Amino acid sequence: MRSFVVDEDMPRSTAVALKQAGFSAVDVRDVGLQGRPDAAVFAYAQTANSVIITADLGFASIVNFPPTSHNGIIVVRVPNSYSSESTNAEILRVLKELDGEELGATVVVVEPGRTRLHRG
Protein backbone atom coordinates (compact mmCIF):
# COMPACT_ATOMS: atom_id res chain seq x y z
CA MET A 1 0.00 0.00 0.00
CA ARG A 2 1.31 3.44 -0.89
CA SER A 3 1.98 5.80 1.96
CA PHE A 4 1.75 9.59 1.74
CA VAL A 5 2.87 12.59 3.76
CA VAL A 6 0.61 15.56 3.04
CA ASP A 7 2.30 18.95 3.35
CA GLU A 8 0.67 21.80 5.26
CA ASP A 9 -0.07 23.79 2.09
CA MET A 10 -2.60 21.16 1.04
CA PRO A 11 -6.22 21.05 2.23
CA ARG A 12 -6.76 19.43 5.61
CA SER A 13 -9.13 17.02 3.88
CA THR A 14 -6.46 15.60 1.56
CA ALA A 15 -5.11 13.03 4.04
CA VAL A 16 -8.68 12.04 4.89
CA ALA A 17 -9.58 11.59 1.20
CA LEU A 18 -6.47 9.45 0.66
CA LYS A 19 -7.34 7.25 3.65
CA GLN A 20 -10.91 6.86 2.39
CA ALA A 21 -9.47 5.72 -0.95
CA GLY A 22 -7.48 3.00 0.83
CA PHE A 23 -4.08 4.66 1.13
CA SER A 24 -1.97 5.30 4.20
CA ALA A 25 -1.65 9.05 4.74
CA VAL A 26 -0.55 11.49 7.41
CA ASP A 27 -0.85 15.27 7.46
CA VAL A 28 2.30 17.07 8.66
CA ARG A 29 0.11 19.18 10.97
CA ASP A 30 -0.77 16.01 12.87
CA VAL A 31 2.83 14.91 13.48
CA GLY A 32 4.39 18.12 14.75
CA LEU A 33 5.83 19.30 11.44
CA GLN A 34 3.66 22.37 10.88
CA GLY A 35 5.84 25.37 10.12
CA ARG A 36 8.97 23.23 9.89
CA PRO A 37 11.41 23.61 6.98
CA ASP A 38 10.93 21.57 3.82
CA ALA A 39 14.03 19.56 4.74
CA ALA A 40 12.34 18.34 7.94
CA VAL A 41 9.20 17.28 6.06
CA PHE A 42 11.36 15.59 3.44
CA ALA A 43 13.38 13.69 6.07
CA TYR A 44 10.20 12.54 7.81
CA ALA A 45 8.72 11.27 4.54
CA GLN A 46 11.88 9.38 3.63
CA THR A 47 12.06 7.75 7.06
CA ALA A 48 8.40 6.71 6.67
CA ASN A 49 9.00 5.46 3.08
CA SER A 50 6.29 7.85 1.95
CA VAL A 51 5.52 9.99 -1.07
CA ILE A 52 5.18 13.71 -0.34
CA ILE A 53 2.08 15.53 -1.61
CA THR A 54 2.57 19.30 -1.70
CA ALA A 55 1.79 22.51 -3.55
CA ASP A 56 5.26 23.85 -2.71
CA LEU A 57 7.35 24.16 -5.88
CA GLY A 58 10.48 24.05 -3.72
CA PHE A 59 10.04 20.29 -3.45
CA ALA A 60 10.43 20.00 -7.23
CA SER A 61 13.98 21.37 -7.01
CA ILE A 62 16.41 18.65 -8.06
CA VAL A 63 19.20 20.66 -6.42
CA ASN A 64 17.57 20.56 -2.98
CA PHE A 65 15.89 17.17 -3.37
CA PRO A 66 17.82 15.02 -5.88
CA PRO A 67 15.52 12.45 -7.53
CA THR A 68 17.58 9.48 -6.39
CA SER A 69 17.13 10.58 -2.77
CA HIS A 70 13.38 10.25 -2.41
CA ASN A 71 10.36 7.96 -2.50
CA GLY A 72 8.45 10.30 -4.79
CA ILE A 73 7.08 13.82 -4.69
CA ILE A 74 3.70 14.89 -6.00
CA VAL A 75 3.44 18.62 -6.67
CA VAL A 76 -0.15 19.81 -7.01
CA ARG A 77 -0.62 22.81 -9.32
CA VAL A 78 -4.31 23.69 -9.39
CA PRO A 79 -5.93 27.14 -9.45
CA ASN A 80 -6.48 28.82 -6.09
CA SER A 81 -10.17 28.87 -6.96
CA TYR A 82 -10.33 25.05 -6.81
CA SER A 83 -12.29 23.69 -3.88
CA SER A 84 -10.71 21.16 -1.55
CA GLU A 85 -12.94 18.50 -3.09
CA SER A 86 -11.77 19.35 -6.63
CA THR A 87 -8.14 19.38 -5.52
CA ASN A 88 -8.51 16.00 -3.84
CA ALA A 89 -10.30 14.61 -6.92
CA GLU A 90 -7.33 15.62 -9.11
CA ILE A 91 -4.91 13.89 -6.74
CA LEU A 92 -7.01 10.72 -6.66
CA ARG A 93 -7.33 10.80 -10.47
CA VAL A 94 -3.55 10.84 -10.80
CA LEU A 95 -3.05 8.09 -8.23
CA LYS A 96 -5.51 5.90 -10.13
CA GLU A 97 -3.71 6.75 -13.37
CA LEU A 98 -0.35 5.79 -11.82
CA ASP A 99 -1.60 2.69 -10.04
CA GLY A 100 1.19 0.11 -9.94
CA GLU A 101 3.89 2.51 -11.13
CA GLU A 102 6.99 3.06 -9.04
CA LEU A 103 7.10 6.65 -7.79
CA GLY A 104 10.54 6.58 -6.20
CA ALA A 105 12.91 9.13 -7.77
CA THR A 106 9.93 10.68 -9.55
CA VAL A 107 8.39 14.14 -9.33
CA VAL A 108 4.77 14.04 -10.43
CA VAL A 109 3.17 17.36 -11.34
CA VAL A 110 -0.62 17.36 -11.06
CA GLU A 111 -2.52 19.94 -13.08
CA PRO A 112 -6.22 20.02 -13.93
CA GLY A 113 -6.74 17.07 -16.28
CA ARG A 114 -3.01 16.67 -16.87
CA THR A 115 -0.16 14.72 -15.29
CA ARG A 116 3.56 15.24 -15.90
CA LEU A 117 6.26 12.86 -14.65
CA HIS A 118 9.90 13.77 -14.17
CA ARG A 119 11.96 10.68 -13.41
CA GLY A 120 15.42 10.80 -11.89
BELLIN-V622232 format. One record per helix or strand. SS is the DSSP state (helix for helix, strand for strand). FROM is the first residue (numbers start at 0). TO is the last residue. Records with the same first field share a line. If there is no record, write none. Layout:
SS = FROM-TO ; FROM-TO
This chain:
strand = 2-5 ; 23-26 ; 50-53 ; 72-76 ; 105-110 ; 113-118
helix = 12-19 ; 27-29 ; 37-46 ; 56-59 ; 66-68 ; 83-96
